Amino acid sequence: MKKIIFLTTIVLFAIASCDRNDDRYGDAGYTNPVIENLAVSPSTFNFGDTVTVTANVSDPGTNLYKADISIYANDRLVGTHSLFVGGMSGQINESVFVPMIANLNNSSAITFKMTLSNLTKRSTEQSATGITGNRPHFGQLYLVLQNGDYYKLTPQAGNTDLYSVNNLALNSNFSYLIAEKMTSNGKIDFSGLVWGNVNGKIALVNESDYAFAYVQGVDYVSSFTFDSYSFTASINGEKATGMVLNPQSFTQTANYGGEDYLVGKFNLEKNQVITLLGDMSDNQIVYHLDFFDRIASNKIQFLGETGSYTLNFNKYRKQVIVSADNPSYPDYLLITGGGIGYPTKVQGIAVEHCWWGFDDPRQFLLGRKVADNTYQFTMMFHAKDDTWVSFKPYENTGWGGEKRFDQMAAFTGAQIIESPDGNNWYPTATVDPAKFYQLTVNWATNTVDVKIVN
C-alpha cells in the first residue's frame, strides 16, 4: 500500500514540472506580457506637441497592470508617461505630451520605450525609433508679470532662439512667467507653452510657478531677453538720471469721492524729463495730458510752467492729475460740472468723476495756459443726458468769472457741445464716451476748438 502512494506522487510531480516549463510561462509558472506593433504618430513633431502612441498588448495568463512610456531625445530622457491597462489583451491608443526642456537640438533622434507589466510585476519592453523631434520657434512670446502686466518678446534677427523686449521700466525685482499665447482679454492662454520656476530654474510650468528676477545696483530693469534653447533669461537694468517718479515718491494718501489717491508735492520745471519707475511706468496710466507728454514708456516730459505742483495718482482710474494751490485766471482756467472727467484707459468704469465744485482735485478739471488767454483741457464725457450731464468754465475756485454758453462766439472742430438753455454747456448726442476730447478755449475771443486725440 505504501508503494502505490509513492508512485502516484512521483507521477503528479512530473506533470506539474512539465507545465511550468512551457515557453509561454516564466519562472514558477508566471506569464510574461507581450507588446506588438508599437508605433508613434506623427513620426516628426515639435517638442511641446502631443503625439499618439499605439500598440497591441497581451498576456497569456495574467491580467495586465500598466504601461510606462519613456521618451528619449538623443539618448537623453526628456519625459515619461504612464497608463493603466487591465485585462489580458487590448490595444493602447494614448495621447502623450512630449516635453520641451532646455538644450534640445533640432532633428533630435527620438526613442519611445514602452515597459508593459502585469499584476505579478513581470514586464517586457519594446522601443519605437526612427522618430524626429524639432524645437519650435515662435513669432513672439510674452513676458507676463505677476501683477498682470505683459510685454511682447520678439525674436532677435539672426538668432530666433532669443526673444527680447527693450525700453522697460520695471522694478529691479519682479516675478514673471513667459507665455507662448495670450487671450483676447490679456490673460495667459495655457493651451500654449508657459515657462516659469521649477526648483530655481526656468522650465515649463503650470499657472502659479512664477520665476523671480532681481538685478542688483540698478534703479529699474530696462531690457529682458529669454533664450528658448537654454531656458535662461538675461536681464539688464539702469541707474536713473534726473527726477524719478515711483509709488514711494508720493508722501501722502487721500480719499476723494470714495476713490483712493497717492499725493505728493513736487517742484517741476518746464520741459523737465521725469523717469517713471516700477508701477508708475504702467502704460495704462494716463498722465495729465495737458501737462505731460509721454515721450517713452518710462519717461514723461512736463509741459507746464516751472513751479510747485501737487501730483495726484488715482490708482482705480490709473490717472495722474496735476493740481495747483489756488489756481486762477490768468494762469489757469477751470471747468467743473457733472458727467465729465480726466481721460482714463481703464475699461468698464464710469468715465465721469467731476461734480460741481472745487473742494478737491477730483471735482474739477485744471486747464493749462498754452498761450495768452488760451487754455487747454483734455477730457472725457458721459453720454448725453440733459438732466445732469453739463459743465461750465470758471476763472477761479470761488465760482468767479464763469462763461455761459451763449457768451461764446464760436465752436470749431468736433461739434460735440451744445446748450438748450444757453447757460451750461452740454455734450451733444454724437459725443463718444470712449474718446479723449481736447478743448482749446480762447478766453479773449470766446472761441472753443475741439479735437479728438485718441
C-alpha positions as MATLAB code, in Angstrom:
seq = 'MKKIIFLTTIVLFAIASCDRNDDRYGDAGYTNPVIENLAVSPSTFNFGDTVTVTANVSDPGTNLYKADISIYANDRLVGTHSLFVGGMSGQINESVFVPMIANLNNSSAITFKMTLSNLTKRSTEQSATGITGNRPHFGQLYLVLQNGDYYKLTPQAGNTDLYSVNNLALNSNFSYLIAEKMTSNGKIDFSGLVWGNVNGKIALVNESDYAFAYVQGVDYVSSFTFDSYSFTASINGEKATGMVLNPQSFTQTANYGGEDYLVGKFNLEKNQVITLLGDMSDNQIVYHLDFFDRIASNKIQFLGETGSYTLNFNKYRKQVIVSADNPSYPDYLLITGGGIGYPTKVQGIAVEHCWWGFDDPRQFLLGRKVADNTYQFTMMFHAKDDTWVSFKPYENTGWGGEKRFDQMAAFTGAQIIESPDGNNWYPTATVDPAKFYQLTVNWATNTVDVKIVN';
ca = [
       0.000    0.000    0.000;
       2.804    2.428    0.831;
       4.440    1.641   -2.521;
       1.351    2.627   -4.524;
       1.062    6.022   -2.827;
       4.715    6.836   -3.542;
       4.414    6.092   -7.240;
       1.310    8.287   -7.582;
       3.115   11.232   -6.007;
       6.037   10.901   -8.417;
       3.735   10.980  -11.459;
       1.871   14.143  -10.327;
       5.127   15.985   -9.656;
       6.385   15.143  -13.146;
       3.213   16.502  -14.746;
       3.399   19.809  -12.812;
       7.053   20.275  -13.687;
       6.319   19.829  -17.376;
       3.616   22.587  -17.323;
       5.903   25.134  -15.679;
       8.497   24.684  -18.384;
       6.093   25.769  -21.144;
       7.726   28.653  -23.112;
       4.703   30.856  -22.542;
       5.354   30.925  -18.845;
       8.243   32.228  -16.798;
       9.828   31.032  -13.630;
       7.480   29.392  -11.113;
       4.695   29.417  -13.708;
       4.307   33.227  -14.104;
       3.398   34.573  -17.533;
       5.123   37.399  -19.423;
       3.294   40.309  -21.101;
       3.694   40.879  -24.833;
       3.968   44.153  -26.824;
       3.355   44.154  -30.569;
       3.317   46.885  -33.220;
       4.457   49.787  -31.032;
       4.177   52.990  -33.097;
       4.202   56.772  -32.670;
       2.270   59.217  -34.870;
       3.328   61.580  -36.276;
       6.892   60.451  -36.648;
       8.161   64.056  -36.859;
       6.967   66.681  -34.395;
       7.969   69.667  -32.284;
       8.880   69.356  -28.647;
       5.863   70.563  -26.731;
       3.455   68.739  -29.079;
       1.151   65.853  -28.219;
       1.594   62.618  -30.183;
      -0.353   59.355  -30.348;
       1.237   56.109  -29.137;
      -0.351   52.843  -30.274;
       0.429   49.192  -29.506;
      -1.196   45.781  -29.194;
      -0.651   44.360  -25.692;
      -1.465   40.963  -24.200;
      -0.534   38.368  -21.610;
      -1.213   34.627  -21.999;
      -2.203   34.019  -18.412;
      -2.139   37.110  -16.186;
      -4.029   40.385  -16.162;
      -2.032   43.349  -17.365;
      -1.322   46.209  -14.927;
       0.181   49.280  -16.609;
       2.338   50.620  -19.426;
       5.161   53.068  -18.707;
       6.391   55.152  -21.653;
       9.809   56.803  -21.554;
      10.784   59.426  -24.145;
      14.437   59.905  -25.083;
      15.990   62.601  -27.282;
      19.480   61.646  -28.440;
      19.550   59.114  -25.562;
      18.584   61.800  -23.042;
      15.436   61.173  -21.021;
      13.050   64.084  -21.612;
       9.729   62.761  -20.316;
       7.639   59.879  -19.027;
       4.008   58.868  -19.274;
       2.085   56.042  -17.538;
      -1.311   54.474  -18.057;
      -3.213   51.591  -16.506;
      -4.136   48.778  -18.894;
      -6.131   45.911  -17.309;
      -7.409   42.675  -18.857;
      -5.304   40.109  -20.627;
      -5.273   41.769  -24.032;
      -6.110   45.050  -25.694;
      -4.929   47.938  -27.819;
      -3.237   51.070  -26.500;
      -4.152   54.329  -28.244;
      -2.790   57.034  -25.972;
      -2.173   60.788  -26.361;
       1.258   61.572  -24.954;
       2.713   65.039  -24.369;
       6.354   65.403  -25.426;
       8.015   67.854  -23.023;
      10.232   70.664  -24.183;
      13.271   71.038  -21.946;
      16.425   73.093  -22.195;
      19.201   72.415  -24.698;
      17.248   70.222  -27.116;
      18.512   70.309  -30.687;
      16.594   70.318  -33.916;
      16.322   66.946  -35.686;
      16.857   65.054  -32.429;
      16.655   61.262  -32.695;
      13.655   60.264  -30.566;
      13.022   56.894  -28.927;
       9.774   55.886  -27.258;
      10.342   52.924  -24.914;
       7.279   51.126  -23.546;
       7.571   48.926  -20.456;
       4.484   46.730  -20.037;
       3.896   44.994  -16.680;
       1.307   42.580  -15.354;
      -0.127   42.039  -11.892;
       2.713   39.721  -10.922;
       5.175   42.542  -11.719;
       6.678   40.703  -14.647;
       7.391   43.061  -17.529;
       8.612   43.357  -21.088;
       9.966   46.269  -23.136;
       9.770   47.456  -26.713;
      11.082   50.620  -28.358;
       9.931   52.725  -31.313;
      12.689   54.540  -33.207;
      13.067   56.429  -36.479;
      11.282   59.399  -34.919;
      12.417   63.030  -35.155;
      11.867   65.845  -32.664;
      12.366   69.522  -33.509;
      12.490   72.644  -31.391;
       9.662   75.103  -32.085;
      10.269   78.740  -32.933;
       7.688   81.412  -32.283;
       6.598   84.602  -33.949;
       6.581   86.169  -30.487;
       6.431   85.320  -26.801;
       5.153   87.330  -23.835;
       6.777   88.403  -20.589;
       3.899   88.308  -18.087;
       4.340   89.895  -14.667;
       2.576   88.654  -11.571;
       0.547   91.881  -11.392;
      -0.953   91.098  -14.815;
       1.125   93.467  -16.946;
       2.679   91.866  -20.002;
       5.175   92.778  -22.721;
       5.747   91.335  -26.152;
       9.034   89.458  -26.654;
      10.154   89.470  -30.277;
      12.763   87.150  -31.855;
      16.151   88.691  -32.459;
      17.390   88.992  -36.032;
      19.942   86.285  -36.689;
      19.064   84.208  -33.625;
      15.467   83.094  -33.372;
      16.172   81.335  -30.083;
      16.397   84.738  -28.372;
      13.252   86.782  -27.609;
      13.680   90.312  -26.290;
      11.937   93.454  -25.152;
      13.653   96.818  -24.567;
      12.672  100.199  -23.145;
      11.230   98.680  -19.987;
      10.958  100.407  -16.633;
      10.329   97.519  -14.266;
      11.235   97.287  -10.616;
      14.678   95.808  -10.036;
      12.933   92.723   -8.622;
       9.822   91.132  -10.069;
       8.077   87.792  -10.601;
       7.150   86.610  -14.074;
       6.075   83.890  -16.474;
       6.891   83.596  -20.175;
       3.915   82.611  -22.310;
       3.501   81.467  -25.881;
      -0.116   82.658  -26.116;
      -2.343   85.337  -24.606;
      -6.126   85.537  -24.628;
      -8.011   88.448  -26.146;
      -8.553   89.925  -22.659;
      -4.860   89.900  -21.758;
      -4.599   86.658  -19.780;
      -2.207   83.755  -20.312;
      -3.609   81.068  -22.605;
      -2.352   77.868  -21.003;
      -3.069   75.837  -24.128;
       0.319   77.172  -25.244;
       3.731   76.722  -23.657;
       4.410   78.589  -20.423;
       7.771   78.886  -18.683;
       8.354   79.685  -15.023;
      10.207   78.407  -11.985;
      10.917   74.738  -11.271;
      13.363   74.197   -8.415;
      15.058   77.511   -9.059;
      15.399   77.074  -12.825;
      13.304   78.164  -15.785;
      11.205   75.308  -17.173;
       7.720   74.606  -18.492;
       5.227   75.133  -15.676;
       1.631   75.374  -14.578;
      -0.219   78.544  -13.624;
       1.349   79.606  -10.333;
       5.031   78.721  -10.718;
       6.385   82.252  -11.203;
      10.079   82.803  -11.755;
      11.786   85.606   -9.831;
      14.229   88.207  -11.122;
      16.464   90.575   -9.195;
      19.059   92.934  -10.661;
      21.314   94.434   -8.054;
      22.560   98.015   -8.141;
      20.043   99.457  -10.637;
      17.012  101.708  -10.333;
      14.979   99.889  -12.934;
      15.083   96.973  -15.377;
      15.361   98.251  -18.945;
      15.548   95.074  -21.057;
      14.706   91.373  -20.859;
      15.843   88.527  -23.132;
      14.686   84.905  -22.968;
      16.782   82.139  -24.528;
      14.320   79.449  -25.632;
      17.186   76.990  -26.227;
      18.920   77.133  -22.851;
      15.822   78.313  -20.880;
      17.735   81.226  -19.368;
      16.932   84.917  -19.026;
      19.251   87.882  -19.485;
      18.025   90.961  -17.606;
      19.630   94.405  -17.760;
      18.979   97.485  -15.668;
      19.990  101.118  -15.462;
      20.510  103.879  -12.955;
      18.063  106.734  -13.441;
      19.257  110.291  -14.043;
      17.355  113.409  -13.025;
      13.955  113.242  -11.372;
      12.348  109.831  -10.901;
       8.745  109.015  -10.039;
       7.769  105.784   -8.320;
       4.986  104.973   -5.839;
       7.327  105.842   -2.968;
       7.681  109.394   -4.345;
       4.188  110.184   -3.083;
       4.312  111.160    0.571;
       0.589  111.244    1.405;
      -2.658  109.440    0.737;
      -6.124  110.890    0.241;
      -9.648  109.763   -0.493;
     -11.696  111.935   -2.816;
     -15.239  110.898   -3.644;
     -14.612  107.365   -2.357;
     -11.515  106.831   -4.526;
      -8.006  106.434   -3.145;
      -5.128  108.664   -4.228;
      -1.400  108.842   -3.666;
      -0.484  112.506   -3.273;
       2.831  114.326   -3.405;
       4.227  117.857   -3.723;
       6.844  118.365   -6.445;
       8.917  121.214   -7.829;
       8.676  120.800  -11.581;
      10.480  122.614  -14.357;
       9.171  123.384  -17.821;
      10.318  120.676  -20.311;
      11.778  118.590  -17.452;
      12.048  114.855  -18.257;
      10.949  112.509  -15.477;
      11.832  108.812  -15.367;
       8.965  106.545  -14.338;
       9.947  103.594  -12.166;
       8.133  100.452  -11.157;
       4.355  100.628  -11.229;
       4.420  104.246  -12.410;
       5.662  103.091  -15.824;
       2.432  101.160  -16.404;
       1.244  102.049  -19.906;
      -2.325  102.089  -18.606;
      -1.606  105.173  -16.518;
      -2.669  108.405  -18.194;
      -0.542  111.331  -17.074;
      -2.476  114.615  -17.141;
      -2.446  115.099  -20.893;
      -2.467  118.877  -20.730;
       0.615  118.990  -18.509;
       2.663  115.946  -19.578;
       3.853  114.381  -22.806;
       4.716  110.685  -22.573;
       7.897  110.537  -24.655;
       8.725  106.886  -23.839;
       7.149  104.045  -21.908;
       9.173  105.061  -18.846;
       9.573  108.820  -19.412;
       7.302  111.849  -19.333;
       8.068  115.495  -20.086;
       6.481  118.288  -18.100;
       4.810  120.920  -20.288;
       3.709  123.405  -17.643;
       5.495  126.431  -16.276;
       8.218  125.970  -13.676;
       6.744  125.898  -10.195;
       5.385  123.862   -7.291;
       2.622  121.386   -8.105;
       0.733  118.549   -6.470;
       0.514  115.218   -8.325;
      -2.497  113.058   -7.515;
      -2.327  109.394   -8.529;
      -5.731  107.727   -8.741;
      -4.962  104.015   -8.524;
      -8.505  102.997   -9.509;
      -8.695  105.104  -12.652;
      -4.939  104.941  -13.312;
      -4.658  108.693  -13.702;
      -2.017  111.135  -12.512;
      -3.555  114.597  -12.412;
      -1.925  117.930  -11.669;
      -3.279  120.377   -9.143;
      -2.015  123.783   -8.054;
      -2.565  125.904   -4.979;
      -5.424  128.397   -5.518;
      -5.479  128.085   -9.320;
      -6.988  131.092  -11.052;
      -7.072  133.132  -14.240;
      -4.870  134.250  -15.984;
      -2.513  131.388  -15.041;
      -5.172  128.698  -15.257;
      -8.757  128.127  -16.283;
     -11.097  125.654  -14.543;
     -14.026  123.504  -15.708;
     -16.486  121.879  -13.327;
     -19.804  120.110  -13.773;
     -21.350  116.668  -13.963;
     -20.665  113.812  -16.369;
     -17.092  114.825  -17.215;
     -13.664  113.583  -16.166;
      -9.983  113.293  -16.938;
      -9.104  110.631  -19.543;
      -8.654  107.032  -18.408;
      -7.733  103.836  -20.257;
      -9.382  101.606  -17.659;
     -12.242   99.693  -19.237;
     -15.619   99.075  -17.676;
     -15.744  102.058  -15.303;
     -17.692  105.315  -15.402;
     -15.531  107.898  -17.170;
     -17.026  110.802  -15.230;
     -15.744  111.780  -11.797;
     -16.289  115.552  -11.571;
     -19.202  117.193   -9.827;
     -19.994  120.840   -9.421;
     -17.434  122.232   -7.009;
     -13.765  122.900   -6.300;
     -13.183  121.225   -2.947;
     -10.729  118.610   -4.222;
      -8.878  117.787   -7.482;
     -11.468  115.167   -8.413;
     -14.311  117.691   -8.661;
     -12.982  119.873  -11.476;
     -10.584  119.970  -14.428;
      -7.472  122.132  -14.437;
      -6.678  123.761  -17.770;
      -3.105  124.633  -18.742;
      -2.332  128.023  -20.261;
      -0.866  127.334  -23.710;
      -0.807  130.961  -24.970;
      -2.126  134.353  -23.932;
      -5.751  133.904  -22.860;
      -5.727  130.382  -24.319;
      -6.224  127.231  -22.224;
      -6.258  123.525  -22.946;
      -8.432  120.815  -21.377;
      -8.372  117.132  -22.331;
     -11.441  115.342  -21.030;
     -13.998  112.569  -21.401;
     -17.787  112.835  -21.421;
     -20.628  110.697  -20.200;
     -23.219  110.129  -22.922;
     -25.694  112.970  -23.432;
     -28.216  113.286  -20.608;
     -29.756  116.742  -20.232;
     -30.905  116.038  -16.669;
     -27.391  116.068  -15.180;
     -24.572  115.982  -17.754;
     -23.404  119.588  -18.185;
     -20.431  121.795  -17.330;
     -19.061  125.320  -17.490;
     -15.668  127.097  -17.347;
     -14.675  129.359  -14.472;
     -11.763  131.643  -13.690;
     -11.238  130.554  -10.062;
     -12.369  128.212   -7.311;
     -14.690  130.865   -5.878;
     -17.123  130.431   -8.786;
     -15.936  133.683  -10.324;
     -15.597  134.527  -13.996;
     -17.966  131.924  -15.413;
     -18.863  131.971  -19.098;
     -22.273  130.883  -20.245;
     -22.640  129.002  -23.488;
     -24.381  131.960  -25.121;
     -21.366  134.169  -24.336;
     -19.178  132.095  -26.668;
     -18.740  133.298  -30.239;
     -17.868  130.026  -31.993;
     -17.239  126.296  -31.521;
     -14.980  124.759  -34.158;
     -13.676  121.257  -34.781;
     -15.693  118.307  -33.484;
     -19.254  119.504  -32.930;
     -19.956  117.831  -29.603;
     -21.031  120.801  -27.414;
     -24.453  122.491  -27.343;
     -26.772  124.222  -24.889;
     -30.549  124.029  -24.898;
     -30.764  126.735  -22.213;
     -27.882  128.989  -23.300;
     -26.329  128.687  -19.856;
     -24.491  125.426  -19.078;
     -22.518  123.564  -21.732;
     -23.880  120.122  -22.705;
     -22.493  117.271  -24.818;
     -24.418  116.507  -27.980;
     -25.856  113.109  -28.860;
     -22.805  112.472  -31.050;
     -20.311  112.545  -28.172;
     -18.386  109.274  -27.766;
     -17.736  108.307  -24.102;
     -14.673  106.308  -25.207;
     -12.902  109.277  -26.793;
     -10.480  111.816  -25.369;
     -11.567  115.321  -26.395;
      -9.133  118.239  -26.304;
     -10.815  121.602  -25.821;
      -8.760  124.710  -26.597;
     -10.542  127.712  -25.095;
      -9.647  131.274  -26.118;
     -10.930  133.387  -23.252;
     -10.409  136.649  -25.162;
     -12.133  135.767  -28.436;
     -14.714  133.475  -26.782;
     -13.971  130.578  -29.107;
     -13.553  126.863  -28.485;
     -11.850  124.351  -30.758;
     -12.463  120.623  -30.131;
     -10.240  117.775  -31.302;
     -10.297  114.024  -30.697;
      -6.832  112.945  -29.516;
      -7.120  109.157  -29.117;
];
